[in-house]
Amino acid sequence: MNRDGSAIAKIAGLLKNSKSILFITGAGISADSGLPTYRGVGGLYNDKATEEGISVEMALAGETLREHPEVTWKYLLQIERNCRRATFNRGHKVIAEMERHFERVWVLTQNIDGLHRTAGSRNIIDIHGDMHSLICPSCGWHDSLEDYSNLDILPPHCPQCRGVVRPDVVFFGEMLPQEKLTVLMRQLREGFDIYFSIGTSSVFPYISQPIIAAAHLGRPTVEINPGSSDVSDIVSIKLSMGAAEALDLIWEDYNKGGGNGKQSHRGWERDSLGHRHTAPSGSGF
């Protein structure tokens, strides 16, 4: 583990001159909550086909949900059971604490586990949705669940119209929600003083582009990731650490120095995310 004290101190110093922060997070931030960072959840599938002889990506595709909802829900339940005991970790909590401290903090997350919200963050763009939110595509009914333990019949049906309900997440092959892209574009136009990429491979444009554009404009950019990603050679500072440990050390260093997050804000001059995207393979799952 590379505990770069000078880099941590430098990041804390940058935060003292900042009042707005964008955190872009992927599966790596939930690794310390017991959720792994590779295919499936809990390594349930790896390179194996499902019992139906199809890939897990196909089982969790929007097309399969429409035509064979019982298959999609079978694997949704397996995934949810594997996540059920997970709770937020120190990394999630530090981000929530920063949101209360700084003038403007937003989280753009690929994760569907809802852990940023349970940790206390409120300004969240969960671009792939939240698996704990259920919706009925037929009539618009919606509800939030702590877990799936009370879903006795799969696929579950809407209590209002008896249509098949689904989690409010982006399945493979589906479009990203336009309303969330609109919020993201609005925030990017306003700009941030510092940008963090945490625990993500950054292979998708809507995840990497904010970092690339910020670096082009000379804004401070930080990556926290024990491995390499598509933005590792672009960021100002790279911390090869786990998210929870790194964020805790940064926050501790910042608070030791009496940081106040009161410096002037500098807005982004243009937006580079002016188009919609098709959900990538691996999105949210």
C-alpha positions as CSV (number, residue, x, y, z in Angstrom):
1,M,0.0,0.0,0.0
2,N,1.5,3.3,-1.1
3,R,0.8,5.8,1.7
4,D,2.2,8.9,0.1
5,G,2.2,11.4,3.0
6,S,3.3,14.3,0.8
7,A,0.6,13.7,-1.7
8,I,-2.0,13.5,1.0
9,A,-0.8,16.8,2.5
10,K,-0.9,18.3,-1.0
11,I,-4.5,17.2,-1.5
12,A,-5.5,18.6,1.9
13,G,-3.8,21.9,0.9
14,L,-5.8,22.0,-2.3
15,L,-9.0,21.4,-0.4
16,K,-8.2,24.4,1.8
17,N,-8.3,26.5,-1.3
18,S,-11.5,25.0,-2.6
19,K,-15.2,25.4,-1.9
20,S,-16.6,23.1,-4.5
21,I,-15.8,19.4,-5.1
22,L,-16.9,16.7,-7.5
23,F,-16.4,13.1,-6.5
24,I,-16.7,10.5,-9.2
25,T,-16.9,7.0,-7.7
26,G,-17.0,3.4,-8.8
27,A,-17.1,0.0,-7.3
28,G,-13.7,0.6,-5.6
29,I,-15.2,2.9,-2.9
30,S,-17.5,0.0,-1.8
31,A,-14.7,-2.5,-1.7
32,D,-14.2,-1.8,2.0
33,S,-17.8,-2.5,2.6
34,G,-17.3,-6.0,1.4
35,L,-18.4,-5.5,-2.2
36,P,-15.8,-6.6,-4.8
37,T,-14.7,-4.6,-7.8
38,Y,-15.0,-7.2,-10.5
39,R,-17.6,-8.8,-12.6
40,G,-20.9,-9.7,-10.9
41,V,-21.2,-9.1,-7.2
42,G,-19.3,-11.3,-4.8
43,G,-17.6,-13.1,-7.8
44,L,-20.8,-15.0,-8.3
45,Y,-20.3,-15.4,-12.0
46,N,-16.8,-14.5,-13.2
47,D,-16.5,-16.2,-16.6
48,K,-19.2,-18.8,-16.1
49,A,-22.5,-18.8,-17.9
50,T,-25.7,-18.7,-15.9
51,E,-27.9,-21.8,-15.4
52,E,-29.8,-20.7,-18.5
53,G,-26.7,-20.9,-20.6
54,I,-26.4,-17.2,-21.1
55,S,-24.0,-14.6,-19.8
56,V,-24.9,-12.7,-16.7
57,E,-24.8,-9.6,-18.8
58,M,-27.6,-11.0,-21.0
59,A,-29.5,-12.1,-17.9
60,L,-29.4,-8.6,-16.6
61,A,-30.2,-6.9,-20.0
62,G,-33.2,-4.7,-20.5
63,E,-34.3,-7.0,-23.4
64,T,-34.3,-10.1,-21.1
65,L,-36.2,-8.2,-18.4
66,R,-38.9,-7.4,-20.9
67,E,-39.2,-10.8,-22.4
68,H,-38.2,-13.1,-19.5
69,P,-38.5,-11.1,-16.3
70,E,-38.3,-14.2,-14.1
71,V,-34.7,-14.8,-15.4
72,T,-33.6,-11.2,-14.7
73,W,-35.2,-11.2,-11.2
74,K,-33.6,-14.5,-10.4
75,Y,-30.1,-13.0,-10.7
76,L,-31.1,-9.6,-9.2
77,L,-32.1,-11.5,-6.1
78,Q,-28.8,-13.4,-6.0
79,I,-26.9,-10.1,-6.3
80,E,-29.0,-8.3,-3.7
81,R,-28.6,-11.1,-1.2
82,N,-24.9,-10.9,-1.6
83,C,-25.0,-7.2,-0.9
84,R,-27.6,-7.3,1.8
85,R,-25.3,-7.0,4.9
86,A,-23.1,-4.4,3.4
87,T,-23.0,-0.9,4.9
88,F,-21.3,2.3,4.2
89,N,-17.6,2.6,5.1
90,R,-15.3,5.5,6.1
91,G,-14.8,6.6,2.5
92,H,-18.6,7.2,2.0
93,K,-18.8,8.9,5.4
94,V,-15.9,11.3,4.7
95,I,-17.6,12.4,1.4
96,A,-20.8,13.0,3.3
97,E,-18.9,15.0,5.9
98,M,-17.3,17.1,3.2
99,E,-20.7,17.9,1.7
100,R,-21.7,19.4,5.0
101,H,-18.5,21.4,5.3
102,F,-17.9,22.8,1.9
103,E,-20.2,25.1,0.0
104,R,-20.9,22.7,-2.9
105,V,-20.1,19.0,-3.2
106,W,-21.6,16.5,-5.7
107,V,-21.1,12.8,-6.1
108,L,-21.3,11.2,-9.5
109,T,-21.5,7.4,-8.8
110,Q,-21.7,4.3,-11.0
111,N,-22.7,2.2,-8.0
112,I,-26.3,1.0,-7.5
113,D,-25.7,0.0,-3.8
114,G,-27.1,3.2,-2.3
115,L,-24.3,3.5,0.2
116,H,-23.5,7.1,-0.5
117,R,-27.1,8.0,0.5
118,T,-27.1,5.9,3.6
119,A,-23.8,7.5,4.6
120,G,-25.5,10.9,4.5
121,S,-24.7,12.4,1.1
122,R,-27.5,14.2,-0.5
123,N,-26.1,15.7,-3.8
124,I,-25.9,12.4,-5.6
125,I,-26.1,11.6,-9.3
126,D,-26.5,7.9,-9.2
127,I,-26.1,7.6,-13.0
128,H,-26.9,3.9,-13.0
129,G,-29.7,4.1,-10.4
130,D,-30.3,2.5,-7.0
131,M,-31.3,-1.2,-6.7
132,H,-33.4,-0.4,-3.6
133,S,-35.9,1.7,-5.6
134,L,-38.6,-0.2,-7.4
135,I,-40.7,1.2,-10.2
136,C,-43.6,0.0,-12.4
137,P,-43.0,0.9,-16.1
138,S,-46.7,0.4,-16.8
139,C,-48.3,2.8,-14.4
140,G,-45.5,4.7,-12.7
141,W,-45.9,3.2,-9.2
142,H,-42.7,3.4,-7.2
143,D,-41.4,2.4,-3.7
144,S,-38.2,2.1,-1.8
145,L,-37.1,-1.1,0.0
146,E,-34.4,-1.7,2.5
147,D,-33.8,-5.1,0.8
148,Y,-35.5,-7.8,-1.2
149,S,-36.3,-10.2,1.7
150,N,-40.1,-9.6,1.5
151,L,-40.3,-10.2,-2.3
152,D,-41.9,-13.6,-2.1
153,I,-43.0,-14.0,-5.7
154,L,-40.6,-13.3,-8.6
155,P,-41.0,-11.4,-10.7
156,P,-42.8,-9.0,-8.3
157,H,-45.9,-7.3,-9.5
158,C,-47.2,-3.8,-9.1
159,P,-49.8,-3.5,-6.3
160,Q,-51.7,-1.0,-8.5
161,C,-51.8,-2.5,-12.0
162,R,-50.3,-5.9,-11.6
163,G,-47.6,-5.2,-14.1
164,V,-44.0,-6.5,-13.6
165,V,-42.0,-4.1,-11.5
166,R,-38.2,-3.5,-11.8
167,P,-35.4,-1.8,-9.9
168,D,-34.9,1.8,-11.0
169,V,-31.5,0.9,-12.5
170,V,-29.9,1.0,-15.9
171,F,-29.8,-2.5,-17.3
172,F,-27.4,-3.6,-20.0
173,G,-28.3,-2.1,-23.3
174,E,-30.5,0.6,-21.9
175,M,-30.0,4.4,-22.1
176,L,-28.8,6.4,-19.2
177,P,-31.5,8.5,-17.7
178,Q,-31.7,11.9,-19.4
179,E,-32.8,13.7,-16.3
180,K,-29.6,12.6,-14.4
181,L,-27.5,13.6,-17.4
182,T,-29.1,17.0,-17.4
183,V,-28.2,17.5,-13.7
184,L,-24.7,16.3,-14.4
185,M,-24.2,18.7,-17.3
186,R,-25.6,21.6,-15.2
187,Q,-23.1,21.0,-12.5
188,L,-20.2,20.5,-14.9
189,R,-21.1,23.8,-16.5
190,E,-20.9,25.5,-13.1
191,G,-17.6,23.8,-12.5
192,F,-15.7,22.6,-9.5
193,D,-12.5,23.7,-7.8
194,I,-11.2,20.1,-7.4
195,Y,-12.2,16.8,-9.0
196,F,-11.7,13.3,-7.5
197,S,-11.9,9.9,-9.4
198,I,-12.2,7.2,-6.8
199,G,-12.3,3.4,-7.4
200,T,-13.3,3.4,-11.0
201,S,-11.6,2.2,-14.2
202,S,-13.0,5.4,-15.9
203,V,-13.6,3.5,-19.2
204,F,-16.9,5.2,-20.0
205,P,-16.9,8.7,-21.4
206,Y,-19.4,10.2,-18.9
207,I,-17.1,9.0,-16.1
208,S,-13.7,10.0,-17.6
209,Q,-14.6,13.2,-19.5
210,P,-15.1,15.4,-16.4
211,I,-11.5,14.5,-15.3
212,I,-10.1,15.0,-18.8
213,A,-11.8,18.4,-19.3
214,A,-10.8,19.6,-15.8
215,A,-7.2,18.7,-16.4
216,H,-7.3,20.5,-19.7
217,L,-8.5,23.6,-17.9
218,G,-5.8,23.3,-15.3
219,R,-8.1,22.3,-12.4
220,P,-6.7,20.0,-9.7
221,T,-7.6,16.4,-10.3
222,V,-7.0,13.5,-7.9
223,E,-7.3,9.7,-8.5
224,I,-7.6,7.3,-5.6
225,N,-7.2,3.8,-6.9
226,P,-4.9,0.9,-6.0
227,G,-4.7,0.0,-9.7
228,S,-4.4,1.9,-13.0
229,S,-7.3,3.5,-15.0
230,D,-7.9,5.4,-18.1
231,V,-7.2,8.7,-16.2
232,S,-4.2,7.6,-14.2
233,D,-1.8,9.4,-16.6
234,I,-4.0,12.6,-16.7
235,V,-4.6,13.4,-13.1
236,S,-2.6,15.9,-11.0
237,I,-2.2,13.5,-8.1
238,K,-2.5,9.7,-8.1
239,L,-2.9,7.9,-4.8
240,S,-2.4,4.1,-5.1
241,M,-4.5,3.4,-2.0
242,G,-7.9,2.1,-1.1
243,A,-10.6,4.7,-1.0
244,A,-11.6,4.5,2.7
245,E,-8.1,4.8,4.0
246,A,-7.1,7.5,1.6
247,L,-10.1,9.7,2.2
248,D,-9.8,9.3,5.9
249,L,-6.1,10.4,5.9
250,I,-6.9,13.4,3.6
251,W,-9.8,14.5,5.8
252,E,-7.7,14.1,8.9
253,D,-4.8,16.1,7.4
254,Y,-7.3,18.8,6.3
255,N,-8.9,19.2,9.7
256,K,-5.5,19.3,11.5
257,G,-4.7,22.4,9.5
258,G,-8.0,24.1,10.3
259,G,-9.2,24.1,6.7
260,N,-12.2,26.2,6.0
261,G,-13.1,25.7,2.4
262,K,-13.7,29.5,1.9
263,Q,-11.7,30.3,-1.2
264,S,-13.3,31.7,-4.3
265,H,-15.0,29.5,-6.8
266,R,-13.9,29.2,-10.4
267,G,-16.6,28.0,-12.9
268,W,-16.1,25.7,-15.8
269,E,-16.5,27.5,-19.1
270,R,-18.0,24.8,-21.2
271,D,-19.7,21.4,-21.0
272,S,-18.3,18.4,-22.8
273,L,-21.1,15.9,-22.0
274,G,-23.8,17.1,-24.5
275,H,-25.0,13.8,-25.6
276,R,-26.7,10.7,-24.3
277,H,-25.0,7.3,-23.9
278,T,-26.1,3.7,-24.1
279,A,-25.5,1.9,-20.8
280,P,-22.2,0.1,-21.1
281,S,-21.5,-3.5,-20.3
282,G,-20.9,-3.7,-16.6
283,S,-22.9,-0.6,-15.7
284,G,-24.0,-0.7,-12.1
285,F,-23.5,-4.5,-11.7
